[in-house]
Amino acid sequence: MRKYIKEFCEEYEYYFYSDYSGRGMFGKQCCGFVCSNMCQSVIELCGFLSQSGVEGFEKKLIPVCYDNMGKDMIVYFPNIS
């Protein structure tokens, strides 16, 4: 799944984080990306995954989390390391 998220970021020009550690993760790292509109970005990601033929991605992405970074936010996936 991580590979597809990275490809999505490259195609849609989002900054990809390979080693983000979000709130309450206690140092555990996961992947995520920086965006300005979380809802739009997650919908775009779902469309990308569907078009890429990834099956069952809905369950693999959950939970979807985010942290505010001031102007932008990071969307991250604690279960995808």
Rosetta constraint file for C-alpha pairs under 8 A:
AtomPair CA 1 CA 5 HARMONIC 6.37 0.50
AtomPair CA 1 CA 57 HARMONIC 7.87 0.50
AtomPair CA 1 CA 60 HARMONIC 7.72 0.50
AtomPair CA 1 CA 80 HARMONIC 7.19 0.50
AtomPair CA 2 CA 6 HARMONIC 6.22 0.50
AtomPair CA 2 CA 31 HARMONIC 6.84 0.50
AtomPair CA 2 CA 80 HARMONIC 6.49 0.50
AtomPair CA 2 CA 81 HARMONIC 7.32 0.50
AtomPair CA 3 CA 7 HARMONIC 6.25 0.50
AtomPair CA 4 CA 8 HARMONIC 6.04 0.50
AtomPair CA 4 CA 49 HARMONIC 7.09 0.50
AtomPair CA 5 CA 9 HARMONIC 6.23 0.50
AtomPair CA 5 CA 32 HARMONIC 7.90 0.50
AtomPair CA 5 CA 45 HARMONIC 7.49 0.50
AtomPair CA 6 CA 10 HARMONIC 6.31 0.50
AtomPair CA 6 CA 16 HARMONIC 6.23 0.50
AtomPair CA 7 CA 11 HARMONIC 6.20 0.50
AtomPair CA 8 CA 12 HARMONIC 5.99 0.50
AtomPair CA 8 CA 14 HARMONIC 7.98 0.50
AtomPair CA 8 CA 45 HARMONIC 6.64 0.50
AtomPair CA 8 CA 48 HARMONIC 6.69 0.50
AtomPair CA 9 CA 13 HARMONIC 5.36 0.50
AtomPair CA 9 CA 14 HARMONIC 4.55 0.50
AtomPair CA 9 CA 15 HARMONIC 6.34 0.50
AtomPair CA 9 CA 16 HARMONIC 5.98 0.50
AtomPair CA 9 CA 33 HARMONIC 7.17 0.50
AtomPair CA 10 CA 14 HARMONIC 6.55 0.50
AtomPair CA 10 CA 15 HARMONIC 7.88 0.50
AtomPair CA 10 CA 16 HARMONIC 7.96 0.50
AtomPair CA 14 CA 33 HARMONIC 6.21 0.50
AtomPair CA 14 CA 34 HARMONIC 6.01 0.50
AtomPair CA 14 CA 35 HARMONIC 6.44 0.50
AtomPair CA 15 CA 33 HARMONIC 5.38 0.50
AtomPair CA 15 CA 34 HARMONIC 5.33 0.50
AtomPair CA 15 CA 35 HARMONIC 7.72 0.50
AtomPair CA 16 CA 31 HARMONIC 7.41 0.50
AtomPair CA 16 CA 32 HARMONIC 6.01 0.50
AtomPair CA 16 CA 33 HARMONIC 4.46 0.50
AtomPair CA 16 CA 34 HARMONIC 6.80 0.50
AtomPair CA 17 CA 31 HARMONIC 5.40 0.50
AtomPair CA 17 CA 32 HARMONIC 5.07 0.50
AtomPair CA 17 CA 33 HARMONIC 5.52 0.50
AtomPair CA 17 CA 34 HARMONIC 7.84 0.50
AtomPair CA 18 CA 29 HARMONIC 7.96 0.50
AtomPair CA 18 CA 30 HARMONIC 6.43 0.50
AtomPair CA 18 CA 31 HARMONIC 4.54 0.50
AtomPair CA 18 CA 32 HARMONIC 6.71 0.50
AtomPair CA 18 CA 81 HARMONIC 7.93 0.50
AtomPair CA 19 CA 29 HARMONIC 5.04 0.50
AtomPair CA 19 CA 30 HARMONIC 5.35 0.50
AtomPair CA 19 CA 31 HARMONIC 5.76 0.50
AtomPair CA 19 CA 81 HARMONIC 7.80 0.50
AtomPair CA 20 CA 29 HARMONIC 5.19 0.50
AtomPair CA 20 CA 30 HARMONIC 5.28 0.50
AtomPair CA 20 CA 31 HARMONIC 5.86 0.50
AtomPair CA 20 CA 32 HARMONIC 6.68 0.50
AtomPair CA 20 CA 76 HARMONIC 7.54 0.50
AtomPair CA 21 CA 25 HARMONIC 6.07 0.50
AtomPair CA 21 CA 26 HARMONIC 7.50 0.50
AtomPair CA 21 CA 27 HARMONIC 5.77 0.50
AtomPair CA 21 CA 28 HARMONIC 5.82 0.50
AtomPair CA 21 CA 29 HARMONIC 4.64 0.50
AtomPair CA 21 CA 30 HARMONIC 6.34 0.50
AtomPair CA 22 CA 29 HARMONIC 7.73 0.50
AtomPair CA 22 CA 66 HARMONIC 7.97 0.50
AtomPair CA 22 CA 67 HARMONIC 7.25 0.50
AtomPair CA 22 CA 76 HARMONIC 7.68 0.50
AtomPair CA 22 CA 78 HARMONIC 7.83 0.50
AtomPair CA 23 CA 67 HARMONIC 7.78 0.50
AtomPair CA 25 CA 29 HARMONIC 7.54 0.50
AtomPair CA 25 CA 78 HARMONIC 7.71 0.50
AtomPair CA 29 CA 78 HARMONIC 7.41 0.50
AtomPair CA 29 CA 81 HARMONIC 6.12 0.50
AtomPair CA 30 CA 76 HARMONIC 7.02 0.50
AtomPair CA 30 CA 77 HARMONIC 6.25 0.50
AtomPair CA 30 CA 78 HARMONIC 5.42 0.50
AtomPair CA 30 CA 79 HARMONIC 7.01 0.50
AtomPair CA 30 CA 80 HARMONIC 5.53 0.50
AtomPair CA 30 CA 81 HARMONIC 4.10 0.50
AtomPair CA 31 CA 76 HARMONIC 5.84 0.50
AtomPair CA 31 CA 77 HARMONIC 6.08 0.50
AtomPair CA 31 CA 78 HARMONIC 7.47 0.50
AtomPair CA 31 CA 80 HARMONIC 6.28 0.50
AtomPair CA 31 CA 81 HARMONIC 5.98 0.50
AtomPair CA 32 CA 74 HARMONIC 6.53 0.50
AtomPair CA 32 CA 75 HARMONIC 5.34 0.50
AtomPair CA 32 CA 76 HARMONIC 3.87 0.50
AtomPair CA 32 CA 77 HARMONIC 6.13 0.50
AtomPair CA 33 CA 74 HARMONIC 5.43 0.50
AtomPair CA 33 CA 75 HARMONIC 5.46 0.50
AtomPair CA 33 CA 76 HARMONIC 6.49 0.50
AtomPair CA 34 CA 72 HARMONIC 6.73 0.50
AtomPair CA 34 CA 73 HARMONIC 5.62 0.50
AtomPair CA 34 CA 74 HARMONIC 4.32 0.50
AtomPair CA 34 CA 75 HARMONIC 6.31 0.50
AtomPair CA 35 CA 41 HARMONIC 6.91 0.50
AtomPair CA 35 CA 72 HARMONIC 5.73 0.50
AtomPair CA 35 CA 73 HARMONIC 5.62 0.50
AtomPair CA 35 CA 74 HARMONIC 6.25 0.50
AtomPair CA 35 CA 75 HARMONIC 7.34 0.50
AtomPair CA 36 CA 71 HARMONIC 7.15 0.50
AtomPair CA 36 CA 72 HARMONIC 4.63 0.50
AtomPair CA 36 CA 73 HARMONIC 6.04 0.50
AtomPair CA 37 CA 41 HARMONIC 6.13 0.50
AtomPair CA 37 CA 72 HARMONIC 7.81 0.50
AtomPair CA 37 CA 73 HARMONIC 7.83 0.50
AtomPair CA 38 CA 42 HARMONIC 6.11 0.50
AtomPair CA 38 CA 66 HARMONIC 7.98 0.50
AtomPair CA 38 CA 73 HARMONIC 7.46 0.50
AtomPair CA 38 CA 75 HARMONIC 6.82 0.50
AtomPair CA 39 CA 43 HARMONIC 6.22 0.50
AtomPair CA 40 CA 44 HARMONIC 6.17 0.50
AtomPair CA 41 CA 45 HARMONIC 6.11 0.50
AtomPair CA 42 CA 46 HARMONIC 6.17 0.50
AtomPair CA 43 CA 47 HARMONIC 6.25 0.50
AtomPair CA 44 CA 48 HARMONIC 6.14 0.50
AtomPair CA 45 CA 49 HARMONIC 6.13 0.50
AtomPair CA 46 CA 50 HARMONIC 6.08 0.50
AtomPair CA 46 CA 57 HARMONIC 7.78 0.50
AtomPair CA 46 CA 58 HARMONIC 7.77 0.50
AtomPair CA 47 CA 51 HARMONIC 6.13 0.50
AtomPair CA 48 CA 52 HARMONIC 6.06 0.50
AtomPair CA 49 CA 53 HARMONIC 6.40 0.50
AtomPair CA 49 CA 54 HARMONIC 5.44 0.50
AtomPair CA 49 CA 57 HARMONIC 7.07 0.50
AtomPair CA 50 CA 54 HARMONIC 5.79 0.50
AtomPair CA 50 CA 55 HARMONIC 7.38 0.50
AtomPair CA 56 CA 60 HARMONIC 6.70 0.50
AtomPair CA 57 CA 61 HARMONIC 6.10 0.50
AtomPair CA 58 CA 62 HARMONIC 6.78 0.50
AtomPair CA 60 CA 79 HARMONIC 7.68 0.50
AtomPair CA 60 CA 80 HARMONIC 7.89 0.50
AtomPair CA 61 CA 77 HARMONIC 6.29 0.50
AtomPair CA 61 CA 79 HARMONIC 7.47 0.50
AtomPair CA 61 CA 80 HARMONIC 7.59 0.50
AtomPair CA 62 CA 77 HARMONIC 7.09 0.50
AtomPair CA 62 CA 79 HARMONIC 7.54 0.50
AtomPair CA 63 CA 77 HARMONIC 6.26 0.50
AtomPair CA 63 CA 78 HARMONIC 6.89 0.50
AtomPair CA 63 CA 79 HARMONIC 7.32 0.50
AtomPair CA 64 CA 75 HARMONIC 6.96 0.50
AtomPair CA 64 CA 76 HARMONIC 6.08 0.50
AtomPair CA 64 CA 77 HARMONIC 5.22 0.50
AtomPair CA 64 CA 78 HARMONIC 7.50 0.50
AtomPair CA 65 CA 75 HARMONIC 5.74 0.50
AtomPair CA 65 CA 76 HARMONIC 5.28 0.50
AtomPair CA 65 CA 77 HARMONIC 6.19 0.50
AtomPair CA 65 CA 78 HARMONIC 7.51 0.50
AtomPair CA 66 CA 73 HARMONIC 6.59 0.50
AtomPair CA 66 CA 74 HARMONIC 5.36 0.50
AtomPair CA 66 CA 75 HARMONIC 4.37 0.50
AtomPair CA 66 CA 76 HARMONIC 5.87 0.50
AtomPair CA 67 CA 73 HARMONIC 5.62 0.50
AtomPair CA 67 CA 74 HARMONIC 5.42 0.50
AtomPair CA 67 CA 75 HARMONIC 6.84 0.50
AtomPair CA 68 CA 72 HARMONIC 6.50 0.50
AtomPair CA 68 CA 73 HARMONIC 4.44 0.50
AtomPair CA 68 CA 74 HARMONIC 6.60 0.50
AtomPair CA 69 CA 73 HARMONIC 4.85 0.50
AtomPair CA 69 CA 74 HARMONIC 6.93 0.50
AtomPair CA 77 CA 81 HARMONIC 7.98 0.50
